[in-house]
Amino acid sequence: MSTLTASRWLPLAPIAVAVLAFLAAGARCQGLLANTALVAVGTLVVALPAGGLLGLLIHKLRLPGQAAAAVAVLTLLFLPLHLCAAAWRAGFGTLGWYTQQAADGGVANPLLEGFAGVIWIHAAAAIAWVAVIVGAALRSVDRQLEEDALLAMPAWRVLLTVSLRAAAPAFVVAAGWIAITVAHEMTVTDLFQVRTFAEEVYTQHALELFDPTQLDDPDQRLQQRQLFAGLAVVRGLAVAVLWSARGLIDRVSDGMARDAWRWDPAPRAPAVLAMLLMVVVLAGVPIGNLLYKAGGNAVREGDAWRQEWSLSKAVTRVGRAPVEHRRQLWQSAKLGLGVACGATLAGALVAWRLARGGVEQLAWLAAIALALTTPGPLIGIGAIDLFNRPLDSPLWPLSWLYDHTLAVVWAVQMVRATPVVAILLWPVWQGLPAGLVESARLEGGGPLAGVLAAARSRWGAVGAAWLAALAVSFGELSASLLVIPPGPQTVTIELFNLLHAGVDDRVAAISLVMIALLAVASWLVARLWSRAPE
């Protein structure tokens, strides 16, 4: 069998492993995986067409306001899911302003609850992922191919039959990536009380059901065999997705140094309105929900209560939020700076290995799949087992690190942030001039010397990756929640704990502050990434 044929069929091996693992998982684990699949499929039904259209409007047309729309999409990309959930529940959850007004003193029927709520929150975040992945593929389509097609057909047909057809594999990669993120995420399912595989892992840890001395009823907890089988399903699919993404990475790296063809529609108004409408729905509505909750007041009129909104209260509440949560913000800032620096260095080295290709590339992709698909609670449990040592153990200093420093939280967040940096820098390193790579190899400094030389050449992309790692640290919850030492919480953990009591004006205010910080980071990422090919 030729190398090309083997490469084409290689993703079937991890898929076969996933299928066999599912069959061996047992009825309870299969039910949890089926719920996970239901959330993933529902998310894809909403996110793929909407995200594809948004990516097309931003990256393949010439429209006013595209830069602002791109920043909004990046902000949604970095937005932690529980923060996204807070924004939507502020309007359409059980205590949301719309739900309460629609109830009019009667029984509240929230629009967002159960599976519908989980799917919508995931879809709102996944649309941004699809827009970015498909947009990158559209920008990398061979311009000469599109311009040749313009000689035979109008521009809109070129867009549909040439550009989108060439970018079709990106939809498959985006679908796989979304399935991976849904599979390991538990914060939204925990808020909406929906049982998925990752949610069950978190719940069993909280109830100490992983400890066999606590409960031995196999019907009430996942057995070790079922746990490993469930993880094998998710990881097998993740390896297949990442291996299949290599072709897209190759195209993106080739297309980074050339200008993409864009269609200038006439008239522009319909396309501009469509782009604006999507951004308003995805970003404007949730931000509006939070602003309404931040400025909401309950006014008594006789025996009844009436809701009113005050701009002065909203401004005051949001202005006070950074002061009220200054300890949590400072804790997040310290941790984020350490994670961003460490993950950028480690991720750049991994990306350097990925860019070399070969069998080594498959091994690194498997490692990335392992880091991305392991549920956060399992990462936290593993860190606890490693660092929480008794005083009579020769490794007792690890216990001091666990109890008195942020070292363990830093370590679990590195597991999440490093793969993101590696995937971002992979096409950048792969697109480096051959002379630069060869020079680094001849100098004999090893991968580190090559990475430093590449970073000097592509400092904009490295800066964007650093900010992306900072955003990942800022939003990581599921693993950090289990290992944070006594003392100030991170602002993300603080927000998650408050969310279980509903979205009040305090939650809305700190959520708006976090969104503003992420929007600034997204703007900087967009500016720096635009300098990547220079």
C-alpha positions in Angstrom: 0.0 0.0 0.0 1.4 3.4 -0.9 2.1 6.1 1.6 -0.6 8.3 0.2 -3.2 5.5 0.5 -2.1 4.7 4.0 -2.4 8.3 5.0 -5.9 8.5 3.6 -7.2 5.5 5.4 -5.2 5.9 8.7 -8.0 7.9 10.4 -10.2 4.8 10.2 -8.0 3.1 12.8 -8.9 5.4 15.7 -12.5 5.4 14.5 -12.6 1.6 14.7 -11.1 1.9 18.3 -13.9 4.3 19.2 -16.6 2.0 17.9 -15.2 -1.0 19.7 -14.8 1.0 22.9 -18.4 2.1 22.7 -19.6 -1.4 22.3 -17.6 -2.4 25.4 -18.7 0.5 27.5 -21.8 -1.0 29.1 -25.4 0.3 29.1 -24.8 3.2 31.6 -21.8 4.6 29.9 -23.4 4.1 26.5 -26.4 6.2 27.6 -24.1 9.0 28.8 -22.2 8.9 25.5 -25.5 9.0 23.6 -26.5 12.1 25.5 -23.2 13.6 24.7 -23.7 12.7 21.0 -27.2 14.3 21.1 -25.8 17.6 22.4 -23.1 17.5 19.8 -25.5 16.7 16.9 -27.9 19.4 18.0 -25.0 21.9 18.3 -23.8 21.0 14.8 -27.2 21.4 13.2 -27.3 25.0 14.4 -23.6 25.9 14.2 -22.5 24.6 10.8 -24.8 26.5 8.5 -24.8 29.7 10.7 -21.0 29.6 11.2 -20.3 28.8 7.6 -22.4 31.8 6.5 -20.7 34.1 9.0 -17.3 33.0 7.9 -18.2 33.6 4.3 -19.5 37.1 5.0 -16.4 38.1 7.0 -13.6 36.4 5.1 -14.7 36.2 1.5 -16.7 39.3 0.8 -15.7 43.0 0.8 -18.1 44.6 3.4 -17.9 47.5 5.8 -17.7 46.5 9.4 -15.9 43.2 8.8 -13.1 44.1 11.2 -15.5 44.7 14.0 -17.4 41.5 13.2 -14.2 39.5 13.2 -13.3 40.9 16.7 -16.8 40.0 17.9 -16.3 36.4 16.6 -12.9 36.1 18.3 -14.5 37.3 21.6 -17.1 34.6 21.3 -14.3 32.1 20.6 -12.5 33.0 23.8 -15.7 33.4 25.9 -15.9 30.7 28.6 -19.0 28.6 28.1 -20.4 29.3 31.6 -20.0 33.0 30.9 -21.9 32.5 27.7 -24.5 30.6 29.7 -24.8 33.5 32.2 -25.4 36.0 29.4 -28.2 33.9 27.8 -29.8 32.8 31.1 -30.0 36.5 32.2 -32.6 36.9 29.5 -34.2 33.5 28.9 -33.3 31.3 31.9 -35.6 30.6 34.8 -34.8 34.0 36.4 -34.2 35.9 33.2 -35.9 39.2 32.5 -37.8 37.9 29.5 -39.0 34.8 31.4 -40.2 36.8 34.3 -42.0 39.3 32.2 -43.6 36.6 30.1 -44.8 34.8 33.3 -46.5 38.0 34.5 -46.8 36.7 38.0 -47.7 33.2 36.8 -45.6 30.0 36.2 -42.3 30.7 34.5 -41.6 28.7 31.4 -38.0 29.5 30.4 -36.9 29.1 26.8 -33.5 27.8 27.8 -33.7 24.7 30.0 -32.6 21.1 29.7 -31.2 19.8 26.5 -32.5 22.8 24.5 -30.6 25.2 26.7 -27.4 23.2 26.6 -27.6 22.8 22.8 -28.2 26.5 22.3 -25.3 27.6 24.6 -22.9 25.3 22.9 -24.2 26.3 19.4 -23.8 30.0 20.2 -20.1 29.3 21.0 -19.6 26.8 18.2 -20.7 29.3 15.5 -17.6 31.3 16.2 -15.4 28.2 15.8 -17.0 27.3 12.5 -16.7 30.9 11.2 -13.0 31.0 12.1 -12.1 27.5 10.7 -14.2 27.9 7.5 -13.0 31.5 7.1 -9.3 30.3 7.3 -10.1 27.7 4.6 -11.8 30.3 2.4 -8.9 32.7 2.6 -6.5 29.9 1.6 -8.3 29.0 -1.6 -6.0 29.4 -4.7 -6.8 32.9 -6.0 -5.7 31.9 -9.5 -8.3 29.2 -9.6 -11.0 31.6 -8.6 -9.9 34.3 -11.0 -9.9 31.8 -13.9 -13.4 30.8 -13.0 -14.5 34.4 -13.1 -13.9 34.4 -16.8 -16.6 31.8 -17.3 -19.2 32.6 -14.6 -20.4 35.5 -12.3 -18.7 36.1 -9.0 -21.6 34.6 -6.9 -21.3 31.3 -8.7 -17.5 31.3 -8.3 -18.2 31.7 -4.6 -20.6 28.8 -4.4 -19.1 26.4 -6.9 -15.3 27.1 -6.5 -14.6 28.7 -3.2 -17.0 26.8 -1.0 -16.3 23.6 -2.7 -12.6 24.0 -2.1 -13.3 24.8 1.6 -15.7 21.9 2.1 -13.2 19.8 4.1 -13.1 22.7 6.7 -16.7 22.0 7.6 -15.8 18.4 8.4 -12.8 19.6 10.6 -15.0 22.2 12.3 -17.7 19.5 13.0 -15.1 17.2 14.5 -13.6 20.0 16.6 -17.0 21.0 18.0 -17.7 17.4 18.9 -14.4 17.3 20.8 -15.2 20.4 22.8 -18.7 19.2 23.6 -17.4 15.9 24.7 -15.1 17.2 27.4 -17.2 20.2 28.6 -19.2 19.9 31.8 -19.9 23.5 33.0 -23.0 24.1 30.9 -24.5 20.6 31.4 -24.0 21.1 35.2 -25.9 24.4 35.1 -28.8 22.9 33.1 -28.7 19.5 34.9 -28.2 17.4 31.8 -26.3 14.1 32.1 -23.4 13.7 29.7 -20.2 11.7 30.0 -18.1 14.6 31.2 -20.9 15.8 33.6 -21.1 12.3 35.1 -17.3 12.3 35.7 -17.6 15.6 37.5 -20.6 14.6 39.6 -19.1 11.3 40.7 -16.0 13.1 41.9 -18.1 15.6 43.8 -20.0 12.7 45.5 -16.7 10.7 46.0 -18.1 7.8 44.0 -14.7 7.2 42.4 -13.6 6.1 45.9 -14.6 2.4 46.1 -14.9 2.7 49.9 -17.7 5.2 49.6 -20.1 3.3 47.4 -19.8 -0.2 45.8 -23.1 -0.3 44.0 -22.1 -0.6 40.3 -25.5 0.8 39.2 -24.7 4.2 40.9 -21.3 4.9 39.5 -19.1 4.4 36.4 -16.8 1.4 36.8 -13.2 1.8 35.8 -13.8 -0.3 32.7 -16.7 1.9 31.6 -14.7 5.1 32.3 -11.8 4.0 30.2 -14.1 2.8 27.4 -15.8 6.2 27.4 -12.5 8.0 27.2 -11.4 5.7 24.4 -14.4 6.6 22.3 -13.8 10.4 22.6 -10.1 10.1 22.1 -10.3 7.8 19.1 -12.6 10.3 17.4 -10.3 13.2 18.3 -7.2 11.6 16.8 -9.2 10.9 13.6 -10.3 14.6 13.5 -6.8 16.0 14.1 -5.2 13.6 11.6 -7.7 14.6 9.0 -7.1 18.3 9.7 -3.5 18.0 8.3 -4.6 18.8 4.8 -6.4 22.0 6.0 -3.3 23.0 8.0 -1.2 22.6 4.8 -3.5 24.8 2.8 -3.8 27.5 5.5 0.0 27.6 5.8 0.4 27.9 2.0 -2.3 30.6 1.8 -1.0 32.8 4.7 1.5 34.7 2.5 -0.9 35.5 -0.3 -3.9 37.8 -0.7 -7.2 36.1 -1.0 -9.8 36.9 -3.6 -12.9 38.6 -2.2 -16.2 39.3 -3.9 -17.5 42.9 -3.8 -21.2 42.4 -4.0 -23.5 45.0 -5.5 -25.6 46.1 -3.7 -23.8 45.4 -0.4 -26.8 46.1 1.9 -28.2 42.6 2.1 -24.9 41.0 3.0 -24.1 43.8 5.5 -27.5 43.4 7.1 -27.1 39.6 7.3 -23.6 40.0 9.0 -24.9 42.6 11.3 -28.0 40.5 12.3 -25.8 37.5 13.1 -23.4 39.5 15.3 -26.3 41.2 17.1 -28.0 37.9 17.8 -24.8 36.2 18.9 -23.2 39.0 20.8 -25.6 41.9 21.2 -28.6 40.0 22.7 -26.6 38.3 25.5 -24.7 41.5 26.3 -28.1 43.3 26.4 -29.4 40.6 28.7 -26.6 41.3 31.1 -27.0 45.1 30.9 -30.7 44.7 31.7 -29.9 42.5 34.7 -27.2 44.8 36.0 -29.5 47.8 35.9 -32.7 46.1 37.0 -34.7 47.2 40.0 -37.7 45.7 41.7 -40.2 48.4 42.6 -43.1 47.6 45.0 -46.5 48.9 43.9 -49.1 48.0 46.5 -49.0 44.2 46.9 -47.2 43.6 43.7 -43.6 44.1 42.4 -42.7 45.8 39.2 -39.4 45.6 37.3 -37.7 48.7 36.0 -34.3 49.5 34.5 -31.9 52.2 35.5 -28.9 53.3 33.4 -27.2 54.8 36.5 -27.5 51.6 38.4 -26.1 49.6 35.5 -23.1 51.9 35.1 -22.5 52.0 38.9 -22.8 48.2 39.2 -20.4 47.5 36.4 -18.0 50.2 37.6 -17.9 48.6 41.1 -17.5 45.1 39.9 -13.7 45.2 39.4 -13.3 46.6 42.9 -15.6 44.1 44.5 -13.8 41.2 42.7 -10.3 42.6 42.7 -8.8 39.7 44.6 -10.3 37.2 42.2 -9.2 39.2 39.2 -5.7 39.5 40.5 -5.6 35.7 41.1 -6.7 35.1 37.6 -4.1 37.6 36.2 -1.2 36.0 38.1 -2.2 32.6 37.0 -3.0 33.6 33.4 0.4 35.3 32.9 2.2 32.2 34.0 0.1 29.9 31.9 0.4 32.1 28.8 4.2 32.2 29.0 4.6 28.5 29.7 2.0 27.3 27.2 3.4 29.6 24.4 6.9 28.1 24.9 5.7 24.5 25.1 3.1 24.9 22.4 5.6 26.5 20.0 7.9 23.5 20.5 5.1 21.0 19.9 4.1 23.0 16.8 7.7 22.8 15.5 7.5 19.0 15.8 4.1 18.9 14.1 5.4 20.9 11.2 8.0 18.3 10.5 5.4 15.7 9.6 6.0 11.9 9.5 5.2 9.3 12.2 6.3 11.8 14.9 3.5 14.0 13.9 0.9 11.3 14.5 2.3 10.8 18.0 2.1 14.5 18.8 -1.5 14.6 17.4 -2.4 11.7 19.7 -0.9 13.6 22.7 -2.9 16.7 21.8 -6.1 14.6 21.4 -5.4 13.2 24.9 -5.1 16.6 26.4 -8.1 18.1 24.6 -10.6 15.2 25.2 -9.8 14.3 28.8 -12.7 15.7 30.9 -11.5 18.5 33.2 -12.5 16.7 36.4 -10.3 13.8 35.4 -7.3 16.1 34.9 -8.0 17.6 38.3 -8.3 14.2 40.0 -5.0 13.1 38.4 -3.3 16.2 39.7 -4.7 15.7 43.2 -3.5 12.1 43.2 0.0 13.3 42.1 0.4 16.2 44.4 -1.6 15.5 47.5 1.0 13.4 49.4 1.0 12.4 53.1 3.6 14.0 55.4 5.5 10.7 55.8 5.9 10.4 52.0 9.3 11.3 50.5 7.3 13.4 48.1 5.6 15.5 50.8 6.9 18.8 49.3 4.4 18.3 46.5 1.6 18.5 49.1 2.9 21.9 50.2 2.8 23.1 46.6 -0.8 21.7 46.3 -2.0 23.5 49.5 -0.1 26.8 49.4 0.7 27.7 45.8 -1.0 27.9 42.4 1.5 25.4 40.9 -1.1 22.6 40.5 -3.7 25.0 39.0 -1.0 26.2 36.6 -0.2 22.6 35.7 -3.8 21.6 34.8 -4.3 24.8 32.9 -1.1 24.1 30.9 -2.7 20.9 29.8 -5.6 22.9 28.3 -3.7 25.8 26.9 -0.6 24.1 25.3 -2.6 22.2 22.6 -4.4 25.4 21.6 -1.1 27.2 21.1 0.3 24.3 19.2 -2.6 24.2 16.8 -2.4 27.9 16.2 1.3 27.9 15.5 1.4 24.7 13.5 0.5 26.3 10.1 2.7 29.3 10.9 5.8 27.2 11.4 4.9 25.0 8.4 4.8 28.1 6.2 8.2 29.4 7.2 10.8 29.9 4.5 12.8 26.8 3.8 16.0 28.8 4.3 15.1 29.8 7.8 14.3 26.2 8.8 17.5 24.9 7.2 19.6 27.6 8.9 18.3 26.7 12.3 19.0 23.0 11.6 22.6 23.6 10.5 23.3 25.8 13.5 22.6 22.7 15.6 20.7 24.4 18.4 17.9 21.9 18.4 14.1 22.6 18.3 14.5 25.5 20.8 16.9 27.4 18.6 14.6 26.8 15.6 11.5 28.0 17.6 13.3 31.2 18.7 14.4 31.9 15.1 10.8 31.3 13.9 9.4 33.5 16.7 11.6 36.4 15.7 10.3 36.0 12.1 6.6 35.6 13.1 6.4 37.6 16.3 2.8 38.7 15.5 1.5 35.1 15.4 3.4 34.3 18.6 1.9 37.3 20.4 -1.6 36.2 19.2 -0.9 32.7 20.5 0.2 34.1 23.8 -3.0 36.0 24.2 -5.0 33.0 23.2 -3.3 31.0 26.0 -4.1 33.8 28.4 -7.8 33.6 27.4 -7.8 29.9 27.8 -6.4 30.3 31.3 -8.9 33.0 32.1 -11.8 30.8 31.2 -10.6 27.3 32.4 -12.9 25.9 35.0 -13.6 22.2 35.1 -10.1 21.2 36.2 -9.1 24.3 38.1 -12.3 24.0 40.3 -11.0 20.9 41.9 -7.4 22.0 42.6 -7.6 25.6 43.6 -6.0 26.1 47.0 -7.6 27.8 50.0 -7.7 31.6 49.5 -9.0 33.8 46.8 -10.7 32.0 43.9 -10.2 32.9 40.3 -12.8 35.1 38.9 -14.0 32.2 36.7 -14.6 29.9 39.6 -16.2 32.8 41.6 -18.6 33.4 38.7 -19.5 29.7 38.3 -20.3 29.4 42.0 -22.6 32.5 41.9 -24.3 31.2 38.8 -25.9 28.3 40.6 -28.0 30.8 42.5 -29.1 32.5 39.3 -28.0 35.6 37.3 -28.5 38.7 39.5 -27.1 42.2 39.1 -23.7 41.2 40.7 -23.2 38.3 38.3 -24.3 40.4 35.4 -21.8 43.2 36.3 -18.7 41.0 36.6 -19.7 39.1 33.5 -19.7 42.3 31.5 -16.3 43.2 32.9 -15.0 39.8 31.8 -16.5 40.2 28.3 -14.9 43.6 28.0 -11.5 42.2 28.9 -11.8 39.4 26.4 -12.9 41.8 23.7 -9.7 43.8 24.2 -7.7 40.6 24.0 -9.5 39.5 20.9 -8.8 42.9 19.2 -5.1 42.5 20.0 -5.1 38.9 18.7 -6.6 40.1 15.4 -4.1 42.9 15.1 -1.1 40.6 15.9 -2.3 37.7 13.7 -2.6 40.1 10.7 1.2 40.6 11.1 1.9 36.8 11.0 3.1 36.5 7.4 5.4 39.5 7.5 
